Amino acid sequence: MDLSFASLGISEERANHLDTIGFTEPTPIQAQAIPHLLAGTDIVGQAQTGTGKTAAFSLPILERIDLSLTAVQALVLTPTRELALQVTEAMRQISGAPKKGPKRGLYVLTVYGGQSIERQIQRLQRGVHIVVGTPGRVLDMLNRNSLKLDHLKMLVLDEADEMLSMGFIQDVEKILDAAPSEHQTAFFSATMEHSIWKLVNKYLRSPVTVKIARQKTTPKRITQIAYMVPRGWPKGKALQPILELEDSEAALIFVRTRQAAAELTNQLQSAGHSVDEYHGNLNQSQRERLLSRFRNQQVRWVVATDIAARGLDVDHLTHVINYDLPDSVESYVHRIGRTGRAGREGTAISLIHPIDKRKLRLVERHLRQRLEIRSIPKRSQIEARQLQKLQSKVRDALSGERMASFLPLIAQLGEEYDPHAVAAAALQIAYDETRPAWMGLDYSQEEETPAYETPKPKLKKRTPKSPPPQKSADKNQNLDADNHIEEASVSQNN
């Protein structure tokens, strides 16, 4: 019998809703954690990002919420505002409750810095069931006595390792101290550092440890590639042909610093790409606008610092690019975990200078696999890719209706030139207009004949048919005709 959410104890109504939104089978972390959480047991869940941890704790929370009681019954702490917003959206999605309107029923409030605390307090005073927030803002609201935990049933620390590494340990301890003695606690984390176990031993009661083995969570659905940057090349020059060849639908490009994000974004925008930057210098409203544009495919690529390595979830994200390798292997795992989520396939690319080889070996040992090493794409590869895309567009146009309006023009040109030559000329114009501007003469990764350059046939303009000679024609006219035939013959032989 196949494992289902209903068999884990999730209500039939919610299990049916999950099936309609594509949650047909529990992930390993969900299968192990949900029964314990539904039973009221404290748990420590260890699994890598992208394995379904959010639903693993959200579903039991939703099952235990009393909608008739408009008091805070669950509190979820996250290290970043982005992750808090993601958890809130996930809860609303899997609950099936509308975001607005009289039938909304479930109220989930997201609290974080960067937005008016007064507005968040006002919403809290009107009554909510679940609060999802960052430790600093949650503690601020507790100190103001605006957040009350008298009816708290469950408290969750999501991405606990990141929360503690960001210096929130004291805030987290104060929040845990403020919670009532009778409540359930769950810690979810990708890694379990000593500081986390100290909190576990202090605040959790006989917890069950749920651990998903790393080799099972190493994402096989993510193709990992390392491109070796030639000596003397800046990474910006190497990135352009990679992006052109990969032709990603949506990509996150990770850099080390805010300044690097701004510089690379400006460089890519100058080359005509749809790209924007995402880092800690942006205020909350700017971040939210950018994420909205990214999710709605209004911007194709985002250059980001590690602030986006956790909590940023974009369904159509196909590529993660490590423009700069992170110092931490764990950061690498979290970065590439932004793609290949929920069963989808993804590609993770790293730009490597010879000096980065040691970091690359550490990543490979951690993942227990070798990454494919490639050279920067050559001119012929990129041009072949461009021709492939052009051919696809032509096929689409051939199956459309607009093509008919151009047939008279082809017929007219066909009276002067061979139709194949006319089509080739049209493709040449289209190719030249779409060819990347950066691929000039200085792109010398390969000095070969471009893929589109084949031996050029000598095109001959069609000669109008001569009228039959009239009997009155003189010898000079006949000589001119003979010369014309002879010239044509020489042209064909050449």
Backbone hydrogen bonds, N-H to C=O, Kabsch-Sander energy under -0.5 kcal/mol:
donor,donor_aa,acceptor,acceptor_aa,energy
8,L,4,S,-0.8
8,L,5,F,-0.6
9,G,5,F,-0.5
9,G,6,A,-1.3
10,I,5,F,-2.1
15,A,11,S,-2.7
16,N,12,E,-2.4
17,H,13,E,-1.8
18,L,14,R,-2.7
19,D,15,A,-1.8
20,T,16,N,-1.6
21,I,17,H,-1.3
22,G,19,D,-1.1
23,F,18,L,-2.9
24,T,22,G,-1.4
31,A,27,T,-2.8
32,Q,28,P,-1.8
33,A,29,I,-2.3
34,I,30,Q,-2.0
36,H,32,Q,-0.6
37,L,33,A,-2.4
38,L,34,I,-2.7
39,A,35,P,-1.3
40,G,37,L,-1.2
41,T,36,H,-2.3
42,D,205,R,-0.6
43,I,185,T,-1.3
44,V,208,V,-2.5
45,G,187,F,-3.6
46,Q,44,V,-0.5
46,Q,210,V,-3.2
47,A,45,G,-0.6
47,A,189,S,-1.7
51,T,48,Q,-1.0
56,A,52,G,-1.5
57,F,53,K,-1.5
58,S,54,T,-2.3
59,L,55,A,-2.0
61,I,57,F,-1.6
62,L,58,S,-2.8
63,E,59,L,-2.1
64,R,60,P,-1.4
64,R,61,I,-0.6
65,I,61,I,-0.9
67,L,65,I,-0.8
69,L,66,D,-1.6
70,T,68,S,-0.8
71,A,69,L,-2.0
73,Q,71,A,-0.5
73,Q,129,H,-3.0
74,A,129,H,-1.1
75,L,154,M,-2.3
76,V,131,V,-2.6
77,L,156,V,-3.1
78,T,133,G,-2.1
84,A,80,T,-1.9
85,L,81,R,-2.4
86,Q,82,E,-2.0
87,V,83,L,-2.7
88,T,84,A,-2.2
89,E,85,L,-2.3
90,A,86,Q,-2.4
91,M,87,V,-2.4
92,R,88,T,-2.1
93,Q,89,E,-2.1
94,I,90,A,-2.7
95,S,91,M,-1.6
96,G,92,R,-1.2
97,A,92,R,-0.5
104,R,101,G,-1.6
106,L,104,R,-2.3
108,V,106,L,-0.5
109,L,130,I,-2.8
111,V,109,L,-0.5
111,V,132,V,-2.4
115,Q,112,Y,-0.8
120,Q,116,S,-1.5
121,I,117,I,-2.5
122,Q,118,E,-2.4
123,R,119,R,-2.0
124,L,120,Q,-2.0
125,Q,121,I,-2.4
126,R,122,Q,-1.1
127,G,124,L,-1.2
129,H,107,Y,-2.3
130,I,107,Y,-1.9
131,V,74,A,-2.3
132,V,109,L,-2.8
133,G,76,V,-2.6
134,T,111,V,-1.5
138,V,134,T,-2.4
139,L,135,P,-2.7
140,D,136,G,-1.9
141,M,137,R,-2.1
142,L,138,V,-2.0
143,N,139,L,-2.6
144,R,140,D,-1.5
145,N,142,L,-1.3
146,S,141,M,-2.0
147,L,141,M,-1.5
148,K,146,S,-0.6
152,L,149,L,-1.6
153,K,73,Q,-2.9
154,M,73,Q,-1.5
155,L,184,Q,-2.8
156,V,75,L,-2.8
157,L,186,A,-2.6
158,D,77,L,-2.8
158,D,156,V,-0.6
159,E,188,F,-0.5
160,A,188,F,-2.4
163,M,159,E,-2.0
164,L,160,A,-2.2
165,S,161,D,-2.2
166,M,162,E,-1.4
167,G,164,L,-1.6
168,F,163,M,-1.9
172,V,168,F,-2.9
173,E,169,I,-2.3
174,K,170,Q,-2.1
175,I,171,D,-2.1
176,L,172,V,-2.6
177,D,173,E,-2.3
178,A,174,K,-1.4
179,A,175,I,-0.9
179,A,176,L,-0.5
183,H,181,S,-1.3
184,Q,153,K,-2.9
186,A,155,L,-2.3
187,F,43,I,-2.1
188,F,157,L,-2.9
189,S,45,G,-2.4
193,E,191,T,-0.6
196,I,193,E,-0.6
197,W,193,E,-1.8
198,K,194,H,-1.8
199,L,195,S,-1.4
200,V,196,I,-2.5
201,N,197,W,-2.7
202,K,198,K,-1.3
203,Y,199,L,-2.8
204,L,200,V,-2.1
206,S,204,L,-0.7
208,V,42,D,-2.5
210,V,44,V,-3.4
210,V,208,V,-0.6
211,K,209,T,-0.6
212,I,46,Q,-2.6
213,A,211,K,-0.6
216,K,213,A,-1.0
217,T,213,A,-1.2
217,T,214,R,-0.5
218,T,214,R,-1.7
220,K,218,T,-0.9
222,I,219,P,-1.5
223,T,221,R,-0.6
223,T,346,G,-2.7
224,Q,222,I,-0.6
225,I,223,T,-0.5
225,I,348,A,-2.9
226,A,372,E,-3.2
227,Y,350,S,-2.8
228,M,226,A,-0.5
228,M,374,R,-2.7
229,V,227,Y,-0.7
229,V,352,I,-3.0
233,W,230,P,-2.0
237,K,234,P,-0.6
238,A,234,P,-1.4
239,L,235,K,-2.3
240,Q,236,G,-1.2
242,I,238,A,-1.1
243,L,239,L,-2.7
244,E,240,Q,-2.1
245,L,241,P,-2.3
246,E,242,I,-2.8
247,D,243,L,-2.2
251,A,300,R,-1.5
252,L,319,H,-2.0
253,I,251,A,-0.5
253,I,302,V,-3.1
254,F,252,L,-0.6
254,F,321,I,-3.2
255,V,304,A,-2.4
261,A,257,T,-1.8
262,A,258,R,-2.3
263,E,259,Q,-2.5
264,L,260,A,-2.6
265,T,261,A,-2.2
266,N,262,A,-2.2
267,Q,263,E,-2.1
268,L,264,L,-2.6
269,Q,265,T,-2.5
270,S,266,N,-2.2
271,A,267,Q,-1.0
272,G,269,Q,-1.7
273,H,268,L,-2.3
275,V,273,H,-1.0
276,D,301,W,-1.5
278,Y,303,V,-2.6
282,L,279,H,-1.6
287,R,283,N,-2.2
288,E,284,Q,-2.5
289,R,285,S,-2.1
290,L,286,Q,-2.2
291,L,287,R,-2.8
292,S,288,E,-2.2
293,R,289,R,-2.3
294,F,290,L,-2.6
295,R,291,L,-2.8
296,N,292,S,-1.9
297,Q,294,F,-1.3
298,Q,293,R,-3.1
299,V,293,R,-0.9
300,R,274,S,-0.6
301,W,274,S,-2.1
302,V,251,A,-2.3
303,V,276,D,-2.8
304,A,253,I,-2.8
304,A,302,V,-0.6
305,T,278,Y,-1.6
308,A,305,T,-2.1
309,A,306,D,-1.6
313,D,311,G,-0.7
314,V,312,L,-0.5
317,L,314,V,-1.7
318,T,250,A,-1.8
318,T,316,H,-0.5
319,H,250,A,-1.9
320,V,347,T,-2.3
321,I,252,L,-3.2
322,N,320,V,-0.5
322,N,349,I,-4.0
323,Y,254,F,-1.2
323,Y,321,I,-1.4
324,D,254,F,-1.7
332,Y,328,S,-1.4
333,V,329,V,-2.0
334,H,330,E,-2.4
335,R,331,S,-2.5
336,I,332,Y,-2.5
337,G,333,V,-1.3
338,R,335,R,-1.9
339,T,336,I,-1.6
340,G,317,L,-0.6
342,A,50,G,-0.6
344,R,341,R,-2.0
346,G,221,R,-2.0
347,T,318,T,-2.1
348,A,223,T,-3.2
349,I,320,V,-3.0
350,S,225,I,-2.1
351,L,322,N,-2.3
352,I,227,Y,-3.1
352,I,350,S,-0.6
356,D,353,H,-2.4
357,K,354,P,-1.4
360,L,356,D,-2.1
361,R,357,K,-2.2
362,L,358,R,-1.8
363,V,359,K,-2.1
364,E,360,L,-2.3
365,R,361,R,-2.4
366,H,362,L,-2.1
367,L,363,V,-2.4
368,R,364,E,-1.4
369,Q,364,E,-1.7
372,E,224,Q,-1.4
374,R,226,A,-2.8
374,R,372,E,-0.5
376,I,228,M,-0.7
382,I,378,K,-2.1
383,E,379,R,-2.7
384,A,380,S,-2.2
385,R,381,Q,-2.0
386,Q,382,I,-2.4
387,L,383,E,-2.4
388,Q,384,A,-2.1
389,K,385,R,-2.2
390,L,386,Q,-2.4
391,Q,387,L,-2.7
392,S,388,Q,-2.0
393,K,389,K,-2.1
394,V,390,L,-2.2
395,R,391,Q,-2.4
396,D,392,S,-2.1
397,A,393,K,-2.4
398,L,394,V,-2.4
399,S,395,R,-1.1
400,G,397,A,-1.3
404,A,401,E,-1.2
405,S,402,R,-1.4
406,F,403,M,-1.9
407,L,403,M,-0.6
407,L,404,A,-0.9
410,I,406,F,-1.8
411,A,407,L,-2.6
412,Q,408,P,-2.2
413,L,409,L,-2.6
414,G,410,I,-2.5
415,E,411,A,-0.6
415,E,412,Q,-0.9
416,E,413,L,-1.4
417,Y,413,L,-2.8
421,A,418,D,-0.6
422,V,418,D,-1.9
423,A,419,P,-2.4
424,A,420,H,-2.3
425,A,421,A,-2.3
426,A,422,V,-2.1
427,L,423,A,-2.3
428,Q,424,A,-2.2
429,I,425,A,-2.1
430,A,426,A,-2.2
431,Y,427,L,-2.9
432,D,428,Q,-2.6
433,E,429,I,-1.6
434,T,430,A,-1.2
434,T,431,Y,-0.6
435,R,431,Y,-1.4
439,M,436,P,-1.2
440,G,438,W,-2.2
443,Y,440,G,-1.4
444,S,442,D,-1.5
448,E,446,E,-0.9
453,E,450,P,-1.6
454,T,452,Y,-1.0
459,L,457,P,-0.8
461,K,459,L,-0.5
462,R,416,E,-3.6
473,A,470,Q,-2.4
478,N,474,D,-1.4
479,L,475,K,-2.3
480,D,476,N,-2.1
481,A,477,Q,-1.8
482,D,478,N,-2.1
483,N,479,L,-2.4
484,H,480,D,-2.1
485,I,481,A,-2.1
486,E,482,D,-2.2
487,E,483,N,-2.3
488,A,484,H,-2.1
489,S,485,I,-2.2
490,V,486,E,-2.2
491,S,487,E,-2.4
492,Q,488,A,-2.2
493,N,489,S,-2.2
494,N,490,V,-2.0
